Amino acid sequence: MKKLVLFLLAIVMMVPSFEAEAQSKKLLKLQKKEYKEKMKEYRKGGWELFGSSRSLDVALLSHYEKLNALGEDGRELVGIAANFEAKATGVQWAINDACIKYAQQAGSYVKGRTTADMGGDANRDEAEFNRFYAAYERLVEKEIKGEMSESYSVIRKMKDGKFEIQTYFIVSESAASKARVRAMEDAARETEVAQIYANKVSDFVREGFDEE
């Protein structure tokens, strides 16, 4: 009887291991499919790897590997620029685009949470809150730039002879959260309302948010 109990306990303990292995295989299969679809998209669109001696295949696989290593803490940002002739200019535009989009998403999230959770207070001080949101977005844009790690860029030549570029970045969400907090603290110095509701707004700022 004792041996039977021990055997059953061993089986029960193995179940989570089997489930984890099954999930890992499923994720690997989905990632393989994602990789194939992305490479097909690049080839069809005439995209080429920019600024690297490696192949696009290796760059994309390396990008996925970096994201996998960070797990849930990893976040992908994409900057897009078009209609430029000097490639260096396009790269800078793409970096700025990624920063701006991230800042806008962060600002929209905080505004949505503040409006929903603080209701009447947010409406009462609407003008002052709007000043805070604008300052916060501007400062997030500045702060997040230092936390972005460029992974790879793809470029293509358009029919008019100008170029279009997509630059992919990876950012740690824990590092991004600290960048958002720094932005909030600086924005609070510029706006009265953020000082009054500092603790509440800080909670919203620290929270992660999904990409749109």
C-alpha positions in Angstrom: 0.0 0.0 0.0 2.8 2.4 0.9 4.5 1.7 -2.4 1.3 2.4 -4.2 0.9 5.8 -2.4 4.5 6.7 -3.2 4.0 5.7 -6.9 0.8 7.9 -7.1 2.6 10.8 -5.5 5.4 10.5 -8.1 2.9 10.5 -10.9 1.2 13.6 -9.5 4.5 15.4 -9.2 5.4 14.6 -12.8 2.2 16.1 -14.2 3.3 19.8 -14.0 6.6 18.8 -15.7 4.7 17.2 -18.6 2.4 20.3 -18.9 5.4 22.6 -18.9 7.1 20.5 -21.6 3.9 20.5 -23.7 3.6 24.3 -23.3 7.3 24.8 -24.3 6.8 22.6 -27.4 3.7 24.6 -28.3 5.5 27.9 -27.9 8.4 26.7 -30.0 6.1 25.7 -32.7 4.3 29.0 -32.7 7.6 30.9 -32.7 8.8 28.9 -35.7 5.6 29.8 -37.5 6.0 33.4 -36.5 9.6 33.4 -37.8 8.6 31.9 -41.2 5.7 34.4 -41.6 8.0 37.4 -40.8 10.7 36.3 -43.2 8.1 35.8 -45.9 6.8 39.3 -45.2 10.3 40.8 -45.5 11.1 39.0 -48.7 7.8 39.9 -50.3 8.2 43.5 -49.3 11.8 43.8 -50.6 13.3 44.4 -47.1 17.0 44.0 -46.4 19.0 43.9 -43.2 20.6 47.3 -42.6 23.8 48.1 -40.7 25.0 44.6 -40.1 27.2 42.0 -41.8 24.9 39.2 -40.6 22.0 37.7 -42.6 18.4 38.8 -41.9 17.6 35.2 -40.9 20.2 35.3 -38.1 19.3 38.8 -37.0 15.6 37.9 -36.7 16.4 34.6 -34.8 18.8 36.6 -32.5 16.0 39.1 -31.9 13.6 36.4 -30.8 16.3 34.8 -28.6 16.8 38.1 -26.8 13.1 38.5 -26.2 12.8 34.9 -24.9 15.7 35.5 -22.5 13.9 38.4 -20.9 10.6 36.5 -20.8 7.7 38.6 -19.6 10.1 41.4 -18.7 10.9 41.8 -22.4 9.2 44.3 -24.7 9.6 45.0 -28.4 9.4 48.5 -29.7 9.4 49.4 -33.4 10.4 52.7 -35.0 9.4 53.5 -38.6 10.6 56.2 -40.9 10.0 56.8 -44.6 10.7 59.3 -47.4 14.3 60.0 -46.6 17.5 59.9 -48.8 20.2 59.8 -46.2 20.1 56.5 -44.3 21.6 58.0 -41.2 18.7 60.4 -41.1 16.2 57.6 -41.4 17.8 55.7 -38.5 17.4 58.8 -36.3 13.8 59.3 -37.4 13.1 55.6 -36.6 14.5 56.0 -33.1 12.5 59.1 -32.5 9.4 57.4 -33.8 9.8 54.5 -31.4 10.3 56.9 -28.4 7.2 59.0 -29.4 4.9 56.0 -29.8 6.0 54.5 -26.5 5.5 57.9 -24.7 2.0 58.3 -26.2 1.0 54.8 -25.2 2.3 55.4 -21.6 0.5 58.8 -21.5 -2.8 57.4 -22.8 -2.6 54.6 -20.2 -2.1 56.9 -17.3 -4.8 59.3 -18.5 -7.2 56.4 -18.9 -6.5 55.0 -15.4 -6.6 58.4 -13.8 -9.9 59.3 -15.4 -11.5 55.9 -14.5 -10.2 55.6 -11.0 -10.2 59.2 -9.8 -13.4 60.3 -11.6 -14.6 63.6 -10.3 -11.2 64.8 -9.1 -9.6 64.3 -12.5 -12.5 66.1 -14.2 -12.4 69.0 -11.6 -8.7 69.6 -12.4 -8.9 68.7 -16.0 -6.7 71.5 -17.4 -4.0 70.9 -14.8 -4.1 67.1 -15.4 -3.8 67.7 -19.1 -0.7 69.8 -18.4 0.7 66.8 -16.5 -0.1 64.3 -19.2 1.6 66.5 -21.8 4.7 67.0 -19.6 4.7 63.2 -18.7 4.7 62.1 -22.3 7.5 64.5 -23.3 9.6 63.3 -20.4 8.9 59.6 -21.0 10.0 60.1 -24.6 13.3 61.5 -23.3 13.8 58.8 -20.6 12.9 55.7 -22.5 15.5 56.4 -25.2 18.3 55.5 -22.7 16.6 52.1 -21.9 16.1 51.0 -25.6 18.5 48.4 -27.0 18.6 48.4 -30.8 18.2 44.8 -32.1 18.1 45.1 -35.9 16.9 47.3 -38.7 15.4 46.5 -42.2 15.4 48.9 -45.1 14.0 49.1 -48.6 14.2 51.4 -51.5 11.0 52.9 -52.7 10.0 53.5 -56.4 10.9 57.2 -56.1 14.4 56.4 -55.0 13.9 57.3 -51.3 14.1 54.8 -48.4 11.9 53.3 -45.7 13.3 51.8 -42.6 12.0 49.7 -39.6 14.1 49.6 -36.5 13.4 47.0 -33.8 14.3 47.7 -30.2 14.1 45.6 -27.0 13.5 47.1 -23.6 13.3 45.6 -20.2 9.9 46.4 -18.7 11.5 46.8 -15.2 13.9 49.4 -16.6 11.1 51.0 -18.6 9.1 51.3 -15.3 11.9 53.2 -13.7 12.1 55.5 -16.7 8.4 56.2 -16.4 8.8 57.0 -12.7 11.6 59.4 -13.4 9.4 61.1 -16.0 6.5 61.3 -13.5 8.8 62.8 -10.8 10.0 65.5 -13.3 6.5 66.1 -14.6 5.3 66.6 -11.0 7.7 69.4 -10.5 6.0 71.2 -13.5 2.4 70.6 -12.4 0.6 71.1 -9.2 -1.9 68.4 -9.6 0.7 65.7 -9.9 2.1 66.8 -6.5 -1.3 66.7 -4.9 -2.1 63.2 -6.2 1.5 62.0 -6.4 1.0 58.6 -4.7 -2.1 57.7 -6.8 -0.6 58.8 -10.1 2.7 57.1 -9.2 0.8 53.8 -8.9 -0.6 54.1 -12.5 2.8 55.1 -13.8 4.5 52.1 -12.4 2.0 49.7 -14.0 2.9 48.1 -17.3 0.6 48.6 -20.2 -0.2 46.6 -23.3 0.9 47.8 -26.8 -1.9 49.1 -28.9 
